[in-house]
Amino acid sequence: MNTRQRLAALLSSLISQLLLLLLIFPSNSNPNYDFLSPLLLHLLNTSETAATLSLIPFSKKRKRTNFSESDAPAGDDLTRFKLGRPDSFIRRNPDTFKKFFNINSSTFDWLCGLLEPLLECRDPVDSPLNIAAETRLGIGLFRLATGANYSDISRRFDVSEHVAIFCVKQLCRVLCTNYRFWVGFPNSGELESVSTQFESISGIPNCCGVICCVRFKVNEESIAAQLVVDSSSRIISIIAGFRGDKTDLQVLKSSTLFQDIEKGTILMNSQPLQINGVAVPKYFVGNGNYPLLNWLMLPFDDPVSQSNEENFNNAINLMCLPAVKAIESLRNWGVLREPLEGEIKAAVASIGACSILHNMLLSRKDYSVFCEDLSDCSFHKYQSSLSPGDSVACAIRSALVTKATEFQSQKQ
């Protein structure tokens, strides 16, 4: 890549990171932030597009060599899978891409075009890798999708282990730095759409997401990640890196999400909905070791069969299923399925990268990695909350019970 190309990609990266800082750390005194958020997201996308377009006049279009399945080496392994090289055997059949990259071939091409400027501009100054973006992306995705060790990656892609490690870290860094907005928390206007979708499946209004805590093994220990998921299984918030021995409540209270809600920056800054004389704010639903709060609704413990409380629990169960699917889909990334090795920082980066890829795949309707069979999942089974909740939280839940009952009656 020449100097002009590097400069274009570097400027794109700097602009993206500056806008991300504005997006992630907005001024609380700015009443127009809800208007600016979509604009910032637009500018983030525009800066990446501009960097890609800036390469067109200065570089020759990369020739892609596609081979039929009969031309490819026998067997399913990737020993000779060398993306972006003249002697490469690029298998475009769906099964191969799903197996080795957790995405289909068209998503691979889209992702390569999106990330190419940033993947090719961050080599060490004294020793550029001179490896095509396709190969870099292939190495990084192969590691995330399969959890393969670096010696295996080195053999399959015909690169040194040092290069393999660099490519994997580079992909995670680019995704977590420049595309973090893919898991950004929705603004007030977008939350209305989120709550409408939840109401359509449960009859319960004003819900803005399912909150849950999932743990991943790292070396001999574990780290916890707190997720908020919408009705389509899209991750709208993720905070990872907590010690795995912390309880769900401890993780919640340690998170910036909790602090923002308590300060009234999000959720509690909107007009509440009046139900039977009760002011119902926007809230999350959960199903774990959390307390009942006025912005966190939980199912009832041991409800009487066919009671209104059981109707409410069934509604909560339906709302929690998208979070179950999101968690299991994340675990379908091989690097998260098995115990992670190495530094905690690298493990957190892998969790973040897989979460961003999860949302990217959803946006493209690419369900290569998504989990459909939830029969072995236990997240949706009820657990006791830590406290009965204060009177305000109980009143809000009781008001929502009537909505769940009305919805159930309409279905019968």
Secondary structure, DSSP 8 states (H G I E B T S, - for coil): --HHHHHHHHHHHHHHHHHHHHHHS--TT-TTHHHHHHHHHHHHHHHHHHHHHHTGGGS---------TTTS-SSS--TT--TTSTT------HHHHHHHHSS-HHHHHHHHHHHHHHHSS-S-TTS-----HHHHHHHHHHHHHH---HHHHHHHHT--HHHHHHHHHHHHHHHHHHSGGGG----HHHHHHHHHHHHHHHS--SEEEEEEEEEEEETTEEEEEEEEE-TTS-EEEEEEEEETTS-HHHHHHHSHHHHHHHHTSSSTTS--EEETTEEE--EEEE-SS---BTTEE---SS--TTSHHHHHHHHHHHHHHHHHHHHHHHHTSHHHHS-B-S-HHHHHHHHHHHHHHHHHHHHTT--TT-----TT--TTS----SS---HHHHHHHHHHHHHHHHHHHHH-
